[in-house]
Amino acid sequence: MALNFNQYAREGNSFLKDYAKKINMADDTDKAGRILSSILHGLREVITIEESLQLISQFPMFLKAVYVNKWTTRKKKKVKSMVDFIDLIREMDGVTSLHDFGFDEIAENYINSTFMILRKYISLGELEDIRTVLPKDLKSMVYQNLMFQ
């Protein structure tokens, strides 16, 4: 099997441009990339390792790379609500989090939009599996998006 890193880069750049447009920041793919990465890393901190592996098995290579970047198997964070999850993704984003995520409502819109966009790659069954392992108050971020597909 030949690895075609140029193809992965083209696909990733194309996805990122489309993602940036869909979250209304077409001129700032750097910020869009940080938002995507932070949301995926936050999700990874909340769901089980088994669910993470099942999830990324459905991702194209460029999304797998984003998801696993700096991944460790440390103890999971206690996240019980959307506010906790937003705080977690801000933590994942680091020093640019105030600039990237702003108010909680904006952050929640980015989260919902991200799940809608990722639906292209994730089966309904896997989304439902993820939903079952999420804390009660986070289930809506997947459920809402299952309803509108």
N, C-alpha and C positions, 0 to 999 in steps of 0.2 A: 504494500500500500504506500503510495507516494503522498507525502504531506505537501499540500499546496498552501503555504502560508500567505502568499500574495492574494489568493482567492479568499481566504478567511478575513484578511484585512479589508478587501473590497466589500465583502458582505457586511462586516462589522461597521465600516464607515457609512455604507448605505443605510443600514438599520439605524445608526445613531442620528443621521440627518433626518430620517423619517420620524424617529422618536422625538427629536427636538421640535420638529414642526407640530407634532400632535400635542405636545405640552406647551405650545405657544412660545417657544424660544428658538425659532429657526436660525437666528444669527449667533447662537451661543451653544455650540455642540459640546464645549468643554463643561459648561454648567450642566447641561442635559446628561452628560456622561457621569458626572459626579452624583447627580440625583438618582439615575438608574442604578449605579453601583451601590449607593447607600441603601436604597430600598431592597435590592437583592441581598445585600449583606445583612440587613436587619431581618429579613425573612429567614435567612439561613440561621440566625441566632435564635429564632423562635421555634422553628420546626425541628423535628428529629433528624439525625444524620441519615437514617434510612429514607425518610421522605425527601431530603435534599438530594440523595443519590437517584431516587426515582424521578425527581423533577429534572435534574440536569441531564438525565439520559434522553430527554425529549428536546433539549436545547440544541441549537446549532453550535458549532465550535466557538464562535465569537462570544456567545452568551455564557457558555460553560466557563470560558476564561475569566469573564467578569465575575461570575458567581464564586469561583474557587480562589480568586486572588486573595492572598493573605489569610486563607482559611485555617483555623486551628480547631481542635476538638476540645476546647475548654468548656467549662461548665456553662450551660445556657443561661441567658439573662431572664429574669422574672419580668414578664410583660403580660399585663392583664387587661389593658385598655388601649384604645387608639392613641390616647395622649402618651402612654408609656412607649408605644411603638414609634411615634413621632420623635420622642426624646431619644430613643435608640438610634433611629436613622440619622438624627442630627449628630449623635455621638460618632456614628460611622463616618459621617461626612467631615468631621473635624473642624478646623478653624474657619472653613468657608460656609458652615452650616447656616448661620444667620443670613448670609447673602443668598444662599441657595434655596432655603426652605421658608424663610419669612414666617408668616403667621401659620398657626395650626391648620386653618382652613385651606391655605395654599398647599401645605404639605399633604393634607388628606386628598386633595384633588390630584396631586402628583402620584400618590399611591394608587388611587382608583384608576387613573389613566394608565399607569404602568401595568396593572393587572389586565386591563382591557387590551392593551397592545400585545402583551405576552400571550394572550389567549391564542394567538396565531400558532404558537409553538406547543402549547400545553393542552393535553386532552381534557375533556370535561371530567373524566374519571379521576385524573390526577389532581385537578383543581378541587374536586370533592374530597379526595384523600387529604390534601393540604388543609382544607377547611375543617376536617374532623380533628386535626391535631392542634389547631389554633385555639387560643383562649376564647371564651364565649364572646367577649366584646370585640374581638378581631374578626370573627367569622364573616361579618358583613362585607369586609373588603373583598372577599372571594364570592360570597353569595350574591351581592349586588351585581357583580360582573357576570356571574353565571346566568342571571335572569335576562340580561340584555344582549345576549350573543345571537 
